[in-house]
Amino acid sequence: MTPTEVRFQQGAYHPVDDLMVIGECESGERRLHIGVRRNPTITSRNSEFIKLLADYLRMVADHSADIDLDRVRLGLAIAGPHTACQEVAQLAQFARTHRNEKRFRAAIAAPRAMNRKVRGRLGMLDEAVSKAASVAGIPLASSRASGQLSWQLLRGLRVIDLRLEGDDPADQASAIAGLMAIAGNASQATALWRRLVTLSSRYAQTAATVDQTLLSRDLSSQLSPVTPSRTQPFSNAAPDHGQKTTNTIGETRQPWQSIPVADCLPEQVGVHGVSGESDEETRLNLPPYIVRDYDRALRSKFRQLSSQGGLLIAVGASSTGKSRSMYEAVREVCPDWQLLLADSADALRKAVKSGIPGRTVVWLDDTPSLRYLGAGGLTKTEVLALIRHADQPVVVVDMLWPAVYQQLSTVPQAEPEAQANDVWRDAREVLSLAAHAVIDVPDQFSSHEREQAARVASSTGDRRLAEALADNQYGISQHLAGAPQQIKHWEHGKVSQPYGWAVLTAAIDIRRIGIRVPLTVDLLSEAAWAYLTGAQIADASSNWLEAALSHASKKLHGGIQALLPVPGSKIGSLAGYEVADYLQQYASIHRYYEPLPPGLREILSANLDATDALVQLALNTEQCGSMDSAIPLYRRVYTLSPMARWRLPQLLAADSQEKELRELIVLGDAAHARRSLNELLAKQGRENDLRKLSESGDLDARWRLALLLLREGRSGEVRELASEGGLGSIHLDDLLSRAREIIRRNRERDAADTLAAEMLARNSQDRVSSVCDEQSGNGRQRLAAYEGELRRLAGEGSIPARRLLAELVSEQGREADLRAMAAAGDLAAREELVVLLTKQRSGREHQPSSAGMDSESRTQPTTD
């Protein structure tokens, strides 16, 4: 919802009174009542918490109906990280996904659903609710009534984990970092923060009601210089948001930074230091660069993209020189540009919102595991917006391992079931933007490259190159990166240090199945037990974990490590560990057919809280054929993850769990659940149930009913159904004449989208060109009829119709129409306009003279 008001200190009207946020959308209004506590002690023995809880219970008692309808929410804002509050947040998430207290408690008690600490936290909360109800004057007839009240409270509660702005330097740094998104640079953000602190104090003292008009008036002096950055998401002015800003304000590390290319150090973009050197300065001083055979193509593509923007992909195994080659190309082609580094896709989105300039290289690296193109990663629309946002170009580069690139870029089979499991569609669409800008990096140096390396080693006296050339087992770049040491350390450790081997192998397997959460000490200690024998577990010493981590992260000759420590958000803190990427690739290949040890998935399920991690675990569980185990994982994050809202209904439908599907529909946001229920009913041939749903206005159910009737050859009843206006104005002749093809190809689409695809798909092709190839007068008449129908469907919100309409107009070369559609906000039209202009430019370039090219066409960004 869009916030419209913030009310301060509403104690005269509501028990939970620190802040009340009011939001609006088309369906109505919602109120969020927030209590603010830095560090609450969540136990029944703490009197302050009992008083706080009593206020929340009064809200539950007074607004139970509004909470059930999600018109009122309760918020508890705390200074994170706060373990106890995070456990309460997990309980609240479960409570919102179960329709009554009995189901909620059964789900919590289910094996492996929650860890022991979270279950214990529910017991503490139940005791506290019983005491707080007495303080609040709420009579409880029995302990069961207390449990019911706990469930009602959790259903409406959101734990808001944040930094609380105040005098604490780290808190101040976090607040200012957030304000830079609208302030433009650190000094303006600091001034804006100070003004907000002053205003907040004044608002609280007067119990103010603040809306946009009031806030804009009170911030007029601070907002006036930053208005352009708020209206233009991509600013051409380089914002001051690098490391220097972060370090001068506080110790919090930003998840992204922009630095000049000329100032970028090799290790900042993942270029491996050289093993075999005990001196740190010598190790980080890279040997002379050996020009590779593919460098000419790489730099040619980079020069081309540097003039128009685009995406460049390097595909190669670990430690083959991808990062070094890309680093050298960037420094040669774009020495005066900016380089944007981001920890994840979400961090990149934040950087984009803050505003990045043109002439920027956005450096991505999806090795050893996916950070930018995985679940919840970047979409084609986001990347297009990034590279086309300004007159000056932006180039996005990414590195991928060959097996991952193949997995992402492979189009699923034509069967509907395979298409329904197409989890890499977004990633594949992003990769399609690279088209002819994919550079393959070989595992080994060619004979020509080895000769050149030998000449360089001889002329410079660089013994590191000479030793790498003498290694007959590993390639030159792999030797320089310390691959032999990492592998021996891991393989030999199984006998010499089984506990260290268990920790390292657990880390490898967690990354192998695509989970990207920080490999914390707690997670590794739990997971390592799955790799130890019964005797090893019994013989473990009290300091086994300390010794195991010490071994796994031991610095080998030249400072190489198999398990690398990852810095936390503050200087001197440890976020966890990461596996060296060459070892990760090597071990993943050698353990490809090795099943996960028994119990590891259960351990991960009990210890993972992050939504993306649980979704990835569920996807991996699915891929291994354990659908029954995947269902509870998706259920845990159903309300939080679009992927879960898509996959869980499909699995339930495949397992014929009709009752569970109907429960999902009750939770809201149930489009996928409704379609899956309709699919199940159709599969079971339950015509009467489909009729009831279609009569209630469910267009998808009516469409499936039509397919069911068609399969049984009951065309007359389909005509009768269409005469009632219930098939989205489908051309009935097309439907009846091509019934078999429609049934085969369109099991997962609603009526309007099916019509759009069906009208323009010919002979199992999805492109518009098959329709445009019709040269007869009758064909041109049909084409005009298609366009009119597509425009109607596009106006009703059909995304496939918009896409196909844009393709149709582009194929006909109607630039003015495309520009009008693009100006109205049609993203598909914008993309097709770029395709059309690119074709036009290409045609001009092949003419004898290009002097007549208009300036507007010359400056349009294009893709390869």
C-alpha positions in Angstrom: 0.0 0.0 0.0 1.0 3.6 -0.4 1.6 5.4 2.9 -0.5 8.5 3.3 -0.1 9.5 7.0 2.2 8.9 9.9 0.8 9.7 13.3 3.1 10.1 16.4 2.3 9.2 20.0 -1.3 8.2 19.6 -1.7 7.1 23.3 -4.9 9.0 23.7 -6.6 6.8 21.0 -4.7 3.5 20.9 -2.7 1.3 23.3 0.1 0.7 20.7 0.9 4.3 20.3 4.5 5.2 19.3 3.7 5.4 15.6 0.7 4.7 13.4 1.1 4.5 9.6 -1.9 4.7 7.4 -1.8 3.4 3.8 -4.3 3.3 1.0 -4.9 1.2 -2.1 -7.8 0.5 -4.4 -9.2 -2.1 -1.9 -9.3 0.4 1.0 -7.3 1.6 4.0 -4.9 -0.2 6.3 -3.4 1.0 9.6 -0.1 -0.2 11.0 0.3 0.4 14.8 4.0 0.4 15.8 5.5 0.0 19.2 9.2 0.9 19.4 11.6 -1.0 21.7 15.3 -1.1 21.2 16.0 -4.4 23.0 12.8 -6.0 24.5 13.2 -9.0 26.8 10.7 -11.5 25.5 9.9 -13.6 28.6 7.1 -14.0 31.0 9.4 -12.9 33.9 10.0 -9.4 32.6 7.5 -6.9 33.9 8.3 -4.3 31.2 7.6 -6.8 28.5 4.3 -7.9 30.2 3.2 -4.3 30.2 4.1 -3.9 26.5 2.4 -7.2 25.6 -0.8 -6.0 27.4 -1.0 -3.0 25.1 -0.8 -5.3 22.1 -3.5 -7.7 23.5 -5.8 -4.7 24.0 -5.4 -3.9 20.3 -6.2 -7.6 19.4 -9.3 -7.6 21.6 -10.6 -4.2 20.2 -9.8 -4.9 16.5 -10.0 -8.6 16.1 -12.2 -8.4 13.0 -10.0 -5.8 11.3 -6.9 -7.8 12.0 -8.5 -10.9 10.5 -9.3 -8.9 7.4 -5.8 -7.4 7.3 -7.1 -3.8 7.7 -5.1 -3.5 10.9 -1.6 -4.7 11.5 0.6 -4.5 14.6 4.3 -3.7 14.4 7.1 -4.1 16.9 10.2 -2.1 15.8 13.4 -3.4 17.4 17.1 -2.7 17.0 18.3 -5.7 15.0 19.8 -8.2 15.0 17.6 -9.5 17.9 17.4 -13.3 18.1 14.3 -13.5 20.3 12.4 -11.2 18.0 13.5 -13.0 14.9 12.0 -16.2 16.5 8.8 -14.4 17.2 8.7 -13.2 13.6 9.0 -16.9 12.4 6.1 -17.8 14.7 4.0 -14.9 13.3 4.8 -16.0 9.7 3.4 -19.5 10.6 0.4 -18.1 12.3 -0.6 -16.1 9.2 -0.5 -19.2 7.0 -2.9 -21.3 9.1 -6.6 -20.6 9.4 -7.0 -21.6 13.1 -4.9 -22.1 16.2 -5.2 -25.9 16.1 -3.6 -26.1 12.6 -1.0 -23.5 13.6 0.2 -25.5 16.6 0.2 -28.7 14.7 2.4 -27.2 12.1 4.8 -25.8 14.7 5.0 -29.3 16.3 5.6 -31.1 13.1 9.1 -32.7 12.9 11.7 -30.4 11.4 9.2 -27.6 10.9 10.8 -25.4 13.5 13.9 -25.7 15.6 13.8 -26.3 19.3 14.5 -22.7 20.2 11.6 -21.3 18.2 9.2 -23.9 19.8 10.5 -22.9 23.2 9.9 -19.2 22.3 6.3 -20.1 21.7 6.0 -21.6 25.1 7.5 -18.4 26.7 5.1 -16.3 24.7 2.1 -18.3 25.8 3.1 -17.8 29.5 3.6 -14.1 28.9 0.2 -13.7 27.1 -1.6 -15.4 30.1 0.0 -12.8 32.4 -0.5 -9.9 30.1 -4.1 -10.7 29.5 -4.7 -10.3 33.3 -3.0 -6.9 33.2 -5.0 -5.8 30.1 -8.3 -6.9 31.8 -9.0 -9.6 29.2 -10.7 -12.6 30.9 -9.4 -16.0 29.9 -11.7 -19.0 30.7 -9.0 -21.6 30.2 -5.4 -22.2 29.0 -6.9 -22.9 25.6 -8.3 -19.4 25.5 -4.7 -18.1 26.3 -3.3 -20.2 23.4 -6.0 -18.8 21.1 -5.1 -15.2 22.1 -1.4 -15.9 21.4 -2.3 -17.1 17.9 -4.5 -14.1 17.2 -1.7 -11.8 18.4 0.9 -13.5 16.1 -1.4 -13.3 13.1 -1.5 -9.5 13.2 2.1 -9.0 14.3 5.1 -7.9 12.2 8.5 -7.6 13.7 10.3 -4.7 12.1 14.0 -5.3 12.3 15.9 -2.1 11.7 18.5 0.3 12.9 16.9 3.0 15.1 18.2 6.5 14.3 19.8 8.2 17.3 23.2 9.2 18.8 24.8 5.8 18.2 27.4 6.2 15.4 26.5 3.0 13.6 22.8 3.8 13.7 23.5 7.2 12.3 25.6 5.7 9.5 22.8 3.3 8.6 20.2 6.1 8.5 22.4 8.4 6.4 23.2 5.5 4.0 19.5 5.0 3.4 18.8 8.7 2.9 21.5 8.9 0.2 18.9 7.3 -2.2 17.1 10.7 -2.3 19.8 13.1 -1.1 22.4 12.4 -3.8 25.6 12.5 -1.7 26.8 12.1 1.9 26.8 15.7 3.0 23.2 16.3 1.8 22.1 13.0 3.4 23.7 14.1 6.7 21.9 17.4 6.6 18.6 15.7 5.7 19.1 13.2 8.6 19.7 16.0 11.1 16.6 17.8 10.0 14.5 14.6 10.3 15.8 14.0 13.8 14.7 17.5 14.8 11.3 17.2 13.1 10.6 13.7 14.7 11.2 15.1 18.1 8.8 18.0 17.4 6.2 15.7 15.9 6.3 13.3 18.9 5.9 16.1 21.4 2.8 17.4 19.7 1.3 14.0 18.7 1.4 15.2 15.1 -0.3 13.7 12.1 2.2 14.0 9.2 1.2 13.7 5.5 3.1 14.4 2.4 2.1 18.0 2.2 3.3 18.7 5.8 6.5 16.8 5.4 7.4 18.5 2.1 6.8 21.9 3.7 9.0 21.1 6.7 11.8 19.6 4.4 11.5 22.2 1.6 15.1 23.4 2.1 16.5 19.9 2.1 14.4 18.5 -0.7 14.8 21.3 -3.3 18.3 20.3 -4.5 17.5 16.5 -4.7 14.2 16.7 -6.6 15.8 15.7 -9.9 17.2 12.5 -8.4 13.7 11.6 -7.1 12.0 12.0 -10.4 14.9 10.5 -12.5 15.9 7.1 -11.1 19.2 7.2 -12.9 21.1 10.4 -12.3 23.9 11.5 -14.7 25.8 13.1 -11.9 28.1 10.7 -10.1 26.9 10.3 -6.5 29.3 10.3 -3.6 28.6 6.8 -2.3 31.9 4.9 -2.4 33.9 3.4 0.5 35.2 6.8 1.5 31.7 7.9 2.4 31.0 4.8 4.4 34.2 4.9 6.4 34.0 8.6 7.3 30.5 8.3 8.7 30.8 5.0 10.6 31.9 1.4 10.5 29.0 0.0 8.6 30.0 -1.5 5.2 27.7 -0.7 2.3 26.6 -3.7 0.1 27.6 -1.7 -3.0 30.1 0.9 -4.1 31.1 2.9 -7.1 34.8 3.5 -7.8 36.8 4.9 -10.7 38.0 2.1 -13.0 41.6 3.5 -12.7 41.5 3.1 -8.9 40.1 -0.5 -8.9 42.4 -3.1 -7.5 42.4 -6.6 -9.1 41.3 -8.3 -5.9 38.2 -6.0 -5.7 36.8 -7.8 -8.7 37.8 -11.3 -7.8 41.1 -11.6 -9.6 43.1 -14.3 -7.7 46.3 -13.5 -6.0 49.3 -15.7 -6.9 50.0 -18.8 -4.7 53.4 -19.8 -3.7 54.5 -16.5 -2.4 55.0 -16.0 1.3 55.2 -12.2 1.0 51.8 -10.6 0.8 52.9 -7.7 -1.3 54.5 -10.1 -3.8 51.5 -12.4 -3.8 49.1 -9.6 -4.7 51.5 -8.2 -7.3 50.1 -10.0 -10.3 52.4 -11.5 -12.9 52.5 -9.8 -16.4 49.3 -10.4 -18.3 49.4 -12.9 -21.1 47.3 -11.8 -24.0 44.8 -14.7 -24.7 43.6 -15.7 -28.1 40.0 -14.6 -27.2 41.1 -11.2 -26.0 40.7 -9.6 -29.5 37.0 -10.7 -29.6 36.5 -9.7 -25.9 37.8 -6.1 -26.4 36.1 -5.7 -29.7 32.7 -6.5 -28.1 33.6 -4.2 -25.2 34.4 -1.3 -27.4 31.1 -1.8 -29.3 29.1 -1.9 -26.1 31.0 1.1 -24.6 29.4 3.2 -27.3 25.8 2.0 -27.0 25.5 0.0 -23.7 24.7 -3.6 -23.3 25.5 -6.9 -21.6 28.7 -8.9 -21.9 29.1 -12.4 -20.6 32.3 -14.4 -20.0 31.8 -18.2 -19.6 34.6 -20.3 -18.3 35.6 -22.7 -15.5 37.0 -21.4 -12.2 40.6 -20.0 -12.3 40.8 -19.9 -16.1 41.4 -16.1 -16.2 37.8 -14.8 -16.8 38.1 -12.0 -14.2 41.7 -11.1 -15.1 40.8 -10.8 -18.8 37.7 -8.8 -18.1 39.6 -6.5 -15.7 42.3 -5.8 -18.3 39.7 -5.2 -21.0 37.8 -2.7 -18.8 41.0 -0.8 -17.9 42.0 -0.6 -21.6 38.7 0.3 -23.1 37.1 2.4 -20.4 39.9 3.8 -18.2 38.0 6.9 -17.2 34.6 5.2 -16.4 33.1 4.3 -13.0 32.9 0.7 -11.8 29.9 -0.4 -9.8 30.3 -3.4 -7.4 27.3 -4.9 -5.6 27.1 -7.8 -3.2 23.8 -9.1 -4.6 20.9 -8.4 -6.9 19.1 -6.6 -4.1 22.2 -4.5 -3.4 22.3 -3.6 -7.1 18.7 -2.5 -7.1 19.4 -0.2 -4.1 22.4 1.2 -6.0 20.2 1.9 -9.0 17.6 3.6 -6.9 20.4 5.8 -5.5 21.3 6.8 -9.0 24.3 5.7 -11.1 25.9 7.8 -13.8 26.3 6.9 -17.5 29.8 5.6 -18.5 29.6 3.0 -15.7 30.6 -0.7 -15.9 28.4 -2.8 -13.6 30.5 -5.7 -12.5 28.6 -8.9 -11.7 30.1 -12.3 -10.9 27.8 -15.3 -10.7 30.6 -17.7 -9.5 30.9 -19.8 -7.5 27.1 -19.6 -7.1 24.4 -17.4 -8.5 24.0 -14.0 -6.8 22.5 -12.0 -9.6 20.7 -14.5 -11.9 19.4 -17.0 -9.4 16.0 -17.1 -7.6 14.8 -13.5 -7.0 17.6 -12.3 -9.3 17.7 -9.7 -12.0 15.0 -9.7 -14.7 15.3 -8.7 -18.3 13.3 -5.5 -17.7 15.7 -4.5 -14.9 18.8 -5.0 -17.0 17.3 -3.2 -19.9 16.4 -0.3 -17.7 19.9 -0.3 -16.4 21.7 -0.2 -19.7 19.3 2.2 -21.5 18.6 4.8 -18.8 20.7 7.7 -20.1 22.3 9.2 -23.1 25.6 7.9 -22.0 26.1 4.1 -22.1 26.2 1.6 -19.2 27.8 -1.8 -19.7 26.9 -4.8 -17.6 29.4 -7.7 -17.4 28.9 -11.0 -15.7 31.0 -14.2 -15.2 29.5 -17.7 -15.3 30.7 -21.3 -15.1 30.0 -23.4 -18.2 27.6 -25.8 -16.5 25.6 -23.0 -14.9 25.4 -21.1 -18.2 24.1 -24.2 -19.9 21.6 -24.7 -17.2 20.3 -21.2 -17.4 20.2 -20.8 -21.1 18.6 -24.2 -22.0 15.0 -23.8 -23.1 12.7 -26.3 -21.4 10.9 -29.0 -23.4 7.6 -28.1 -25.1 5.5 -30.1 -22.8 3.4 -28.0 -20.4 4.8 -29.8 -17.4 8.4 -28.9 -18.3 7.4 -25.3 -19.0 5.7 -25.1 -15.7 9.0 -26.0 -14.0 10.9 -23.4 -15.9 12.5 -21.7 -12.9 15.3 -20.1 -14.9 13.1 -18.1 -17.3 14.1 -14.7 -15.9 17.8 -15.6 -16.1 17.5 -17.0 -19.6 15.8 -13.8 -20.8 18.6 -11.7 -19.2 21.2 -13.9 -21.0 19.4 -13.4 -24.3 20.3 -9.7 -24.1 24.0 -10.7 -24.6 23.1 -12.5 -27.8 26.5 -12.3 -29.7 28.4 -10.9 -26.7 29.2 -14.2 -25.0 32.9 -14.9 -24.7 34.1 -18.5 -24.0 37.2 -18.8 -21.9 39.1 -22.1 -22.5 40.3 -24.2 -19.5 43.8 -24.4 -20.8 46.3 -22.1 -22.6 46.7 -22.8 -26.3 50.1 -23.6 -27.7 50.4 -20.1 -29.0 49.5 -18.7 -25.5 52.0 -21.0 -23.8 54.7 -19.8 -26.2 53.9 -16.2 -25.4 53.9 -17.0 -21.6 57.3 -18.6 -22.0 58.7 -15.6 -23.7 57.3 -13.3 -21.0 58.7 -15.5 -18.2 62.1 -15.5 -19.9 62.2 -11.8 -20.6 61.0 -10.7 -17.2 62.5 -13.5 -15.1 59.1 -14.1 -13.4 59.6 -17.5 -11.7 55.9 -17.8 -10.9 55.1 -18.0 -14.6 58.0 -20.5 -15.1 56.7 -22.7 -12.3 53.1 -22.6 -13.8 54.4 -23.6 -17.2 56.2 -26.6 -15.7 53.0 -27.9 -14.1 51.7 -30.7 -16.3 48.7 -31.5 -14.2 47.0 -28.1 -13.8 46.7 -25.2 -16.2 48.8 -22.1 -16.0 46.1 -19.9 -14.5 44.9 -22.7 -12.2 48.4 -23.2 -10.8 48.8 -19.5 -10.2 45.5 -19.4 -8.3 46.6 -22.2 -6.0 44.3 -24.9 -7.2 46.6 -27.8 -6.4 47.0 -26.8 -2.8 43.3 -26.3 -2.2 42.4 -29.7 -3.6 45.0 -31.6 -1.7 44.1 -29.8 1.5 40.4 -30.9 1.1 41.1 -34.5 -0.1 43.8 -35.3 2.4 41.8 -33.8 5.3 39.3 -36.6 5.3 41.9 -38.8 7.0 44.2 -36.3 8.7 41.5 -34.0 10.1 38.0 -35.5 9.6 36.2 -32.7 11.5 37.8 -30.0 9.4 37.0 -32.1 6.3 33.4 -32.4 7.4 33.0 -28.6 7.9 34.6 -27.9 4.5 32.5 -30.5 2.7 29.3 -29.3 4.3 30.1 -25.8 3.1 30.8 -27.2 -0.4 27.5 -29.1 -0.5 25.4 -26.2 0.8 26.8 -24.1 -2.1 26.5 -27.0 -4.5 22.7 -27.0 -4.1 22.5 -23.3 -4.7 21.9 -21.9 -1.1 23.5 -18.5 -0.8 23.0 -17.7 2.9 26.2 -16.7 4.9 28.0 -19.9 6.0 27.9 -19.0 9.7 29.7 -20.9 12.4 26.4 -22.1 13.8 25.2 -23.4 10.4 28.5 -25.1 9.6 28.6 -26.7 13.1 25.1 -28.2 12.6 25.7 -29.3 9.0 29.1 -30.9 9.7 27.5 -33.6 11.9 25.9 -35.1 8.8 29.3 -36.0 7.4 30.8 -37.6 10.6 30.5 -41.3 11.5 29.0 -42.4 14.8 32.4 -43.1 16.2 33.7 -39.6 15.2 30.7 -37.9 16.8 31.3 -39.9 20.0 35.0 -39.1 20.1 34.6 -35.4 19.4 36.4 -33.2 21.8 34.9 -30.1 23.4 36.8 -27.8 21.0 36.2 -29.9 17.9 34.5 -27.0 16.1 37.3 -24.5 16.8 39.9 -27.0 15.5 37.8 -27.9 12.5 37.4 -24.3 11.4 41.0 -23.6 12.0 42.0 -26.5 9.7 39.4 -25.7 7.0 40.5 -22.0 6.8 44.2 -22.6 7.4 46.4 -20.4 5.3 48.4 -22.7 2.9 51.7 -21.8 1.2 51.4 -18.3 -0.2 48.3 -17.4 1.8 45.8 -19.5 -0.2 42.8 -20.7 1.8 40.2 -23.4 1.0 37.6 -21.8 3.3 37.7 -18.0 3.3 36.5 -15.8 6.1 33.8 -13.2 5.0 33.9 -9.8 6.7 30.7 -8.7 8.5 29.0 -5.3 8.3 31.4 -3.8 10.8 35.1 -3.7 10.8 36.5 -6.6 12.7 33.3 -8.7 12.6 32.9 -12.0 10.8 29.7 -12.7 8.7 30.7 -16.3 8.0 32.8 -18.3 5.5 33.0 -18.9 1.8 34.5 -21.8 -0.2 37.4 -20.9 -2.6 35.8 -20.9 -6.0 38.1 -23.3 -7.7 37.7 -25.9 -4.9 33.9 -25.3 -5.1 33.9 -26.0 -8.8 36.2 -29.0 -8.6 34.3 -30.6 -5.6 30.9 -29.9 -7.2 31.9 -31.8 -10.3 33.4 -34.7 -8.3 30.4 -34.9 -6.0 27.9 -34.4 -8.8 26.5 -37.9 -8.4 27.1 -38.0 -4.7 23.7 -37.7 -2.9 23.5 -35.3 0.1 24.1 -37.2 3.3 21.0 -38.4 5.2 19.7 -35.7 7.4 21.4 -32.7 5.8 18.2 -31.3 4.2 16.4 -31.6 7.6 19.3 -29.8 9.3 19.2 -27.0 6.8 15.4 -26.8 7.0 15.7 -26.4 10.8 18.5 -23.8 10.7 17.6 -21.7 7.7 15.3 -18.6 8.1 16.0 -16.6 4.9 13.2 -16.9 2.4 15.5 -17.2 -0.7 17.5 -20.0 1.0 14.3 -22.0 1.9 13.0 -21.6 -1.6 16.3 -22.8 -3.1 16.3 -25.8 -0.7 12.7 -26.6 -1.8 13.7 -26.4 -5.4 16.6 -28.7 -4.9 14.4 -31.1 -2.9 12.0 -31.1 -5.9 14.7 -31.8 -8.3 15.7 -34.9 -6.3 12.1 -36.1 -6.6 11.1 -35.5 -2.9 7.9 -33.6 -3.6 6.5 -34.5 -0.2 9.5 -32.9 1.5 9.4 -29.8 -0.7 5.7 -29.0 0.2 6.4 -28.0 3.8 9.3 -25.8 2.8 7.2 -23.9 0.3 4.5 -23.6 2.9 6.8 -21.9 5.3 7.5 -19.1 2.9 4.3 -19.1 1.0 3.2 -15.6 1.9 6.8 -14.2 1.4 7.9 -15.7 -1.9 6.4 -15.4 -5.4 8.2 -18.7 -6.3 6.5 -20.4 -3.4 3.1 -19.0 -4.3 3.7 -20.4 -7.8 5.2 -23.9 -7.0 3.3 -24.9 -3.9 -0.2 -24.9 -5.6 1.3 -26.9 -8.5 2.7 -29.5 -6.2 -0.5 -29.8 -4.2 -2.5 -30.2 -7.4 -0.1 -32.9 -8.6 -0.6 -34.6 -5.3 -4.4 -34.1 -5.5 -4.5 -32.2 -2.2 -7.7 -30.3 -3.0 -8.4 -29.3 0.6 -4.9 -27.7 1.0 -5.4 -25.8 -2.3 -8.7 -24.3 -1.0 -6.9 -23.2 2.2 -4.3 -21.4 0.1 -7.1 -19.5 -1.7 -8.4 -18.2 1.6 -5.0 -16.7 2.4 -5.3 -14.2 -0.5 -3.0 -13.5 -3.5 -4.4 -16.8 -4.7 -4.2 -16.6 -8.5 -1.9 -19.5 -8.8 -3.8 -21.5 -6.2 -7.1 -21.0 -8.1 -5.5 -22.0 -11.4 -4.0 -25.1 -9.8 -7.4 -26.0 -8.2 -9.0 -25.6 -11.6 -6.3 -27.8 -13.2 -6.9 -30.5 -10.6 -10.7 -30.4 -11.1 -10.2 -30.6 -14.9 -7.8 -33.5 -14.5 -10.3 -35.4 -12.4 -13.1 -34.6 -15.0 -15.2 -32.8 -12.4 -17.4 -30.9 -14.8 -20.0 -29.8 -12.2 -17.4 -28.2 -9.9 -15.9 -26.4 -12.8 -19.3 -25.1 -13.8 -20.0 -23.8 -10.3 -16.7 -21.9 -10.3 -17.2 -20.6 -13.9 -20.7 -19.3 -13.0 -19.1 -17.4 -10.0 -17.0 -15.5 -12.5 -13.8 -17.6 -12.6 -12.7 -17.2 -16.2 -9.9 -19.7 -15.9 -12.4 -22.3 -14.6 -14.7 -21.5 -17.6 -11.8 -21.9 -20.0 -10.9 -25.3 -18.5 -14.5 -26.3 -18.7 -14.5 -25.5 -22.4 -11.3 -27.6 -22.9 -13.0 -30.5 -21.0 -16.0 -30.3 -23.2 -13.8 -30.1 -26.3 -11.9 -33.2 -25.4 -15.2 -35.0 -25.1 -16.3 -33.7 -28.5 -19.2 -31.7 -27.1 -18.8 -28.7 -29.4 -22.5 -27.7 -29.1 -22.1 -27.1 -25.3 -18.9 -25.0 -26.0 -21.0 -22.8 -28.3 -23.6 -22.5 -25.6 -20.9 -21.6 -23.1 -19.5 -18.9 -25.5 -23.0 -17.5 -26.2 -23.2 -16.7 -22.5 -20.2 -14.4 -22.9 -18.0 -16.6 -20.7 -15.0 -17.3 -22.9 -13.4 -13.9 -23.0 -14.9 -13.1 -26.4 -12.9 -15.9 -28.0 -13.5 -16.3 -31.7 -15.5 -19.5 -31.5 -14.7 -20.7 -35.0 -10.9 -20.6 -34.2 -11.6 -22.4 -31.0 -13.6 -25.2 -32.5 -11.5 -25.6 -35.7 -8.2 -25.9 -33.8 -9.5 -27.6 -30.6 -6.7 -30.2 -30.4 -3.9 -27.7 -30.7 -5.5 -25.4 -28.2 -5.9 -28.2 -25.7 -2.3 -29.4 -26.2 -0.6 -26.1 -26.0 -2.5 -24.0 -23.5 -3.2 -25.9 -20.3 -1.7 -23.2 -18.1 -3.1 -20.0 -19.6 -6.3 -18.1 -18.8 -8.7 -17.3 -21.6 -7.5 -13.8 -22.7 -3.8 -14.7 -22.7 -4.6 -18.0 -24.6 -6.4 -16.1 -27.3 -3.6 -13.6 -27.8 -1.0 -16.4 -28.2 -3.3 -18.6 -30.3 -4.3 -15.9 -32.8 -0.6 -15.2 -33.7 0.9 -18.6 -33.2 1.1 -20.6 -36.5 2.3 -24.2 -36.9 3.5 -24.3 -33.3 5.6 -21.1 -33.7 5.3 -18.2 -31.3 6.7 -15.3 -33.4 4.5 -12.8 -35.2 6.5 -13.3 -38.5 4.5 -16.5 -39.3 1.4 -14.4 -39.5 3.1 -11.5 -41.3 4.3 -13.9 -44.0 0.7 -14.2 -45.3 0.8 -12.2 -48.6 -2.7 -12.7 -49.8 -5.5 -10.2 -49.5 -7.3 -12.5 -47.2 -4.1 -12.8 -45.0 -3.9 -9.0 -44.7 -7.5 -8.8 -43.7 -7.0 -11.5 -41.0 -3.9 -9.5 -39.8 -6.0 -6.4 -39.3 -8.6 -8.4 -37.4 -5.9 -9.9 -35.2 -4.5 -6.4 -34.3 -7.9 -5.1 -33.3 -8.5 -8.0 -31.0 -5.0 -7.8 -29.5 -5.4 -4.1 -28.8 -8.6 -4.9 -26.9 -7.0 -7.6 -24.9 -3.9 -5.4 -24.2 -6.2 -2.7 -22.9 -7.7 -5.2 -20.5 -4.2 -6.0 -19.1 -3.2 -9.1 -21.0 0.7 -9.1 -20.9 1.1 -11.6 -23.7 -1.3 -9.6 -25.8 0.9 -6.5 -25.3 4.0 -8.4 -26.2 2.6 -9.8 -29.4 1.0 -6.5 -30.4 4.4 -4.8 -30.0 6.1 -7.5 -32.1 3.4 -7.2 -34.8 3.8 -3.4 -35.0 7.6 -3.7 -35.1 7.5 -6.4 -37.8 5.5 -3.9 -40.0 8.1 -1.2 -39.3 5.5 1.2 -37.8 7.9 3.4 -35.8 5.4 6.1 -34.9 3.0 3.6 -33.4 5.7 2.0 -31.4 6.9 5.4 -30.1 3.3 6.2 -29.0 2.9 2.9 -27.2 6.3 3.3 -25.6 5.5 6.8 -24.4 2.4 5.3 -22.7 4.6 3.1 -20.6 4.5 -0.1 -22.6 7.8 -1.9 -21.8 7.4 -4.4 -24.6 6.9 -1.5 -27.1 10.1 0.1 -25.8 12.1 -3.0 -26.3 10.7 -3.6 -29.8 11.3 0.1 -30.7 15.0 -0.4 -29.9 15.0 -3.6 -32.1 13.4 -1.6 -34.9 15.8 1.3 -34.7 18.7 -1.1 -34.6 17.5 -2.7 -37.8 17.1 0.7 -39.4 20.6 1.8 -38.4 22.1 -1.5 -39.7 20.4 -0.9 -43.0 21.8 2.7 -43.2 25.3 1.5 -42.3 25.3 -0.8 -45.3 24.3 2.0 -47.6 27.1 3.9 -49.4 26.7 7.0 -47.2 25.3 7.5 -43.8 25.3 11.3 -43.8 21.6 11.5 -43.8 21.2 9.7 -40.5 19.1 11.8 -38.1 20.7 12.7 -34.7 17.9 11.0 -32.8 18.6 7.6 -34.4 22.3 8.0 -33.8 21.9 8.4 -30.1 19.4 5.6 -29.5 20.9 2.8 -27.3 20.9 -0.6 -28.9 21.8 -4.2 -28.0 23.9 -6.7 -29.7 
